[in-house]
Amino acid sequence: MAEIRIASGDGFDLRRLAAALAESQGWPRDQVGIWENRDGDVILTVDDALLNQPAPDPLKRPVHTRSDVHRACELLHHRDPSLRGVDFTALRDEAARFFSAGWTITDLLHALGHRHDGTPWPRGEGYAGIEWLQHRLRNWKSPTGDIRPSVSQENAQLRVLGRAGLPSGIGVPDDHPPQRGQAASPQTARDAADDARRLMRVQSRTTSDTLQHRDRTAAHITRPKR
């Protein structure tokens, strides 16, 4: 168990600083200890297992900056043989749209190898070039051209629904078994997300800080009239 002592004579809220430090490092709040000693210092205790976690997989990190997109496309170009004949600028333009939607390199590699329903794409001679790239990525878009959730995003959504106690097949018609890539209507998805947030709010501790943040956020939310 590691201990981090935080001390200040300037009147700072040391407990809040300790909580911010834990959040910045990605440590789960329920796995760290924050307590105040007799001298007024705050002690942050962290389990050794949290400190020794392996570095995040770069293939599973979001891609944000132009340089990140460039490096990611270089890796895609090297990993997928079907991209060898694709102009790098065209590849970067196509991939950048998916990275902007929160996809990772692993997500794009999966999309280049599988349809959104999990069926593998054919490979070999004749399955290459910019048209084949665009065809595969088009399968991961909705009929209106919106980019579908990636595999990692779908898994994250299922974890949120499970944590909130909502069924994994929410929004899918009752007479159809749930399948990967089968999306509910946008309004159903928004309503399900609202339900999930409300349930998680009820099940979690509420502080004055979260209430103030909720009020500030709600003031900037506009909903279209139905």
N, C-alpha and C positions, 0 to 999 in steps of 0.2 A: 504494500500500500504506500503510495507516494503522497506527500503532503506539500501543499503550496501555501505559504504564508503571505497574506496581503495586508500591508500596513500603510497608513497615511495619516498625516496631521492636518489635512486640508478640508476635512469635513465631508469627504466623499462617502457615498453609500457603498461600503465595502462588500456587503452581501450581494448587491446588484452587480458590482464589478466581477465578483467571483462567478456569478451565474452567467454573465456575458462571456467570460473567459471559457467556461465549460461549453457554452453554445458555439462559440467560434471554433472550438476544436472538434465539434461534432460528438461530444460525449453525452450519452443519454442522461437526462437530469436525475432519473431515479437510480443511476449507478455511480453518482458522485455524492460526496458529503460536504455540506457547507455549514460551518458553525463558528461561533465567536468565542474567543477566550477571555480571560479576566482582564487582559491588557487592552482590550478593544480591537485587537487584530482579528482578522477572519482567516480561518483555515479551510482550504479546499483539499479534500482527500479524494484521490483517484486510484482505482484499482489498477494493478500492474498490467492486467490483461488489456485494458483500454489503451495504455501507453505503448504496448507492444504489438498493436494491430498492424498487419501488412499495409503497405501503401496502396491506395486505390488503383485499380486497373485502368491505365490510360485509355484502353479501348472502350471503356464503359463510362467515361467522363463526357459531359456535355461539351460541344464544340461551339465556341462563341466568336472569337476574333478572326480576322481575315487570315492571319498567320496560322491559327489553329486549323482553319478550314483547308488551307493549302497543304499543311503537313498531313492532315487526315486523308485528303484525296491522294497524296503520294502513297500513303499506306494502302488505301483501297486499290490503287492502280497496280501496286506490287502484289497484293494478296489475291485478287480475282483475275484469273487468266482471260476472262471474257472482256476485260477492259483494256487489253494491250493495244488494240487498234483504235481506241477512243481518244479523240483529241483532249488533252488535259484541261483546256479552258472549258470545253463543253461538259466534261465530267464535273469540274468544280462548280459550274453554274447549276447543274442538276442537283448535285449533292448539297449545295449550300441551302437550298430551300428546305431540305429535310433536317439539316442541322439547325436551322432557324426554328423549326418546330420542336426542338428538344431531342432529336434523335442522336444516338451515339454512333461511333464507328462500328461497334458490334451489331447495332440495329440495322445499319445499312448493309453490312456483310450478310446478315440473315435475309434481308429483303432481296438481295441480288441472287440468293440461292433458293428462296422459297416464295411462293405466293402468300397472300395474307391469310389464307385458310390452312397454311402449313404444307401444301403440296410442293414438292421440289420442282424447280425449274429444270428443263432439259439442258444438258451441257454437251460440248463437243464442237465439231466442225460446223460452221454455219450459224452458231449461236454466239455472236460477238458483234461489236460495232455499236455506234451511237443509237441506232434504231432499236436494237435489242435492249440496251440500257434503259431507254425511255419507256419501252413496252413493259419492262419489269417494274420500274418505279411507278408507272401509271396504275398498275394493279394495286398499289398501296395508297391510292387516292380514292376519294368518294366520287360518285357520279357528278358532283358539282365542282370537283377539282380540289377539294380540301384534302390535306394529308391525313391519313388515318393514324391512330396511335401505333407506335412501334411495339415490339414484343416487350421491351422493358417497361414502357409506359403502361401497357395493358396489365402487366404483373403488378406494377405499383398501384394501379387503380383497384385491382382485386384485393390487395392488402388493405387499402383504405376501406373498401366496402366490408371486408371481413372484420376489421377492427370496429366498425360502426354497427356491426350486427345485421347488415343488409345482405340479401341473397346475391350470389355472384352472377346470376342470370337476370338481374333486374333490367327492365326495358326490352327484353327479348320476348317475342310473342309466346304465349303458353303452349301453342301447338308445334313449336320448333325447339328442338334441343339446342342449348347454347353451343356455339362454335367460335373458335378464335377468329377474330376479324369481323364478327357479326356485330354491327353497331346499332344502338338504339337511335331514335330520332334525337336531334340536338336538344329539343325542349325536354324530352324524357331524361336525357343525360344530365342536363342542368338541374332538373328537379331532384334527381337522385343524388347529385353532388351536394345540393342544399340540405337534403335529408341527412346525408352522412355527416356534414359539418355540424348540424344541429345536435345529432346524437352524440358525437364526440365531445361537443361542448358540455352537454349535460353530464357526461361520464367523467369529465376532467375537472380539476380544481380551477376555480375562477378567482382571479385576483383583480385589484383595481387597475393594474397595468393592462391586463388583457381586455378589460371593459373599455378603457380609454382607447386602446388600439382598435377595438371593434367599432366604436363610435366614429373614430376618424376614418376608418375604412368604409363604413356604411355611408358616410356623407359623400363619398365619391362614386358610389355604385348607382348606375341608372339602369332600369329595366324597361324594355319596350312594352307598350300597352298591347294586350292581347285582344 
